[in-house]
Amino acid sequence: MNKDQIKGEVKNIAGKVQEKAGKVVGSTEQQVKGQARQVEGKIQKGVGNVEEAVRDSKKH
C-alpha cells in the first residue's frame, strides 16, 4: 500500500463517520460533507491503486 491508498481510505472512513453523525444530529449539511469526503477518499485511493499498478508493472 502507498500513502495515497492509506490517506484515501482514512478520508473515506472519516466521511462515513461524518455522514452518520450528521444523520444523528439531523444536519443535512454534515451528511453532504461526509458524502463528499467519502468520494474524495475513494478518488485518492484510486489514484494510489493506479500508482501501485504502474510501479508493479515496472518491476516485471
Backbone as CSV, one residue per row, in Angstrom:
resi,resn,N_x,N_y,N_z,CA_x,CA_y,CA_z,C_x,C_y,C_z
1,MET,0.841,-1.182,0.000,0.000,0.000,0.000,0.883,1.241,0.000
2,ASN,0.424,2.256,-0.686,1.161,3.514,-0.703,0.378,4.584,0.057
3,LYS,0.971,5.756,0.175,0.376,6.809,1.008,-0.981,7.268,0.490
4,ASP,-1.172,7.306,-0.829,-2.474,7.736,-1.354,-3.565,6.720,-1.033
5,GLN,-3.226,5.444,-1.072,-4.213,4.429,-0.722,-4.617,4.556,0.746
6,ILE,-3.656,4.770,1.601,-3.932,4.879,3.035,-4.719,6.158,3.338
7,LYS,-4.241,7.286,2.814,-4.936,8.558,3.061,-6.349,8.524,2.497
8,GLY,-6.503,7.901,1.332,-7.830,7.798,0.728,-8.784,6.997,1.585
9,GLU,-8.305,5.894,2.125,-9.154,5.067,2.977,-9.507,5.802,4.273
10,VAL,-8.554,6.535,4.830,-8.826,7.314,6.044,-9.901,8.362,5.767
11,LYS,-9.812,9.061,4.628,-10.825,10.070,4.275,-12.187,9.416,4.091
12,ASN,-12.200,8.252,3.463,-13.451,7.540,3.240,-14.111,7.191,4.577
13,ILE,-13.336,6.653,5.497,-13.870,6.287,6.812,-14.330,7.533,7.568
14,ALA,-13.524,8.587,7.534,-13.904,9.831,8.219,-15.194,10.398,7.633
15,GLY,-15.347,10.275,6.326,-16.570,10.743,5.679,-17.788,9.950,6.113
16,LYS,-17.618,8.644,6.275,-18.726,7.802,6.743,-19.139,8.205,8.150
17,VAL,-18.140,8.451,9.001,-18.421,8.871,10.371,-19.150,10.212,10.372
18,GLN,-18.660,11.150,9.548,-19.267,12.480,9.479,-20.703,12.389,8.964
19,GLU,-20.921,11.551,7.966,-22.278,11.382,7.434,-23.213,10.809,8.504
20,LYS,-22.760,9.775,9.217,-23.593,9.170,10.265,-23.868,10.163,11.393
21,ALA,-22.844,10.939,11.769,-23.037,11.948,12.816,-24.060,12.988,12.368
22,GLY,-24.003,13.366,11.100,-24.973,14.310,10.564,-26.391,13.771,10.630
23,LYS,-26.543,12.475,10.370,-27.871,11.857,10.468,-28.367,11.869,11.902
24,VAL,-27.459,11.576,12.826,-27.841,11.509,14.240,-28.328,12.867,14.736
25,VAL,-27.617,13.925,14.357,-27.996,15.259,14.847,-28.961,15.981,13.907
26,GLY,-29.305,15.337,12.795,-30.261,15.938,11.869,-29.683,17.048,11.014
27,SER,-28.380,16.974,10.732,-27.724,18.008,9.931,-27.480,17.506,8.505
28,THR,-28.312,17.974,7.597,-28.141,17.610,6.191,-26.791,18.084,5.670
29,GLU,-26.365,19.244,6.126,-25.077,19.794,5.687,-23.928,18.841,6.043
30,GLN,-23.920,18.322,7.244,-22.858,17.407,7.657,-22.945,16.079,6.904
31,GLN,-24.155,15.651,6.600,-24.324,14.431,5.819,-23.713,14.597,4.426
32,VAL,-23.991,15.728,3.804,-23.475,16.004,2.456,-21.959,16.140,2.493
33,LYS,-21.447,16.844,3.506,-19.991,16.974,3.634,-19.341,15.605,3.827
34,GLY,-19.970,14.751,4.590,-19.449,13.401,4.803,-19.434,12.598,3.517
35,GLN,-20.490,12.724,2.734,-20.545,12.023,1.459,-19.466,12.535,0.510
36,ALA,-19.267,13.848,0.494,-18.242,14.436,-0.367,-16.857,13.953,0.055
37,ARG,-16.643,13.848,1.351,-15.348,13.382,1.857,-15.112,11.932,1.467
38,GLN,-16.175,11.138,1.466,-16.056,9.741,1.046,-15.643,9.655,-0.424
39,VAL,-16.260,10.469,-1.253,-15.922,10.485,-2.676,-14.466,10.893,-2.868
40,GLU,-14.057,11.933,-2.151,-12.670,12.390,-2.230,-11.709,11.266,-1.824
41,GLY,-12.063,10.552,-0.774,-11.223,9.449,-0.318,-11.151,8.322,-1.324
42,LYS,-12.277,7.997,-1.932,-12.291,6.926,-2.937,-11.463,7.303,-4.158
43,ILE,-11.529,8.569,-4.546,-10.726,9.030,-5.684,-9.247,8.943,-5.340
44,GLN,-8.874,9.418,-4.156,-7.466,9.386,-3.757,-6.964,7.942,-3.663
45,LYS,-7.781,7.065,-3.142,-7.386,5.659,-3.062,-7.225,5.076,-4.467
46,GLY,-8.104,5.472,-5.378,-7.990,5.015,-6.764,-6.705,5.476,-7.412
47,VAL,-6.320,6.712,-7.131,-5.042,7.228,-7.644,-3.902,6.383,-7.096
48,GLY,-3.965,6.072,-5.830,-2.943,5.229,-5.219,-2.899,3.844,-5.839
49,ASN,-4.067,3.296,-6.157,-4.120,1.986,-6.806,-3.442,2.019,-8.170
50,VAL,-3.692,3.084,-8.921,-3.074,3.222,-10.247,-1.560,3.358,-10.107
51,GLU,-1.133,4.197,-9.159,0.305,4.374,-8.939,0.969,3.044,-8.607
52,GLU,0.328,2.264,-7.761,0.899,0.979,-7.373,0.929,0.008,-8.552
53,ALA,-0.112,0.024,-9.367,-0.145,-0.859,-10.535,0.961,-0.500,-11.510
54,VAL,1.194,0.799,-11.703,2.269,1.220,-12.604,3.612,0.797,-12.029
55,ARG,3.799,1.003,-10.745,5.049,0.624,-10.093,5.276,-0.877,-10.200
56,ASP,4.220,-1.669,-9.985,4.344,-3.107,-10.090,4.652,-3.564,-11.511
57,SER,4.069,-2.885,-12.488,4.311,-3.267,-13.881,5.748,-2.973,-14.293
58,LYS,6.353,-1.978,-13.675,7.753,-1.646,-13.987,8.712,-2.683,-13.405
59,LYS,8.286,-3.372,-12.351,9.131,-4.390,-11.733,9.228,-5.636,-12.589
60,HIS,8.221,-5.883,-13.389,8.169,-7.124,-14.183,8.679,-6.867,-15.517
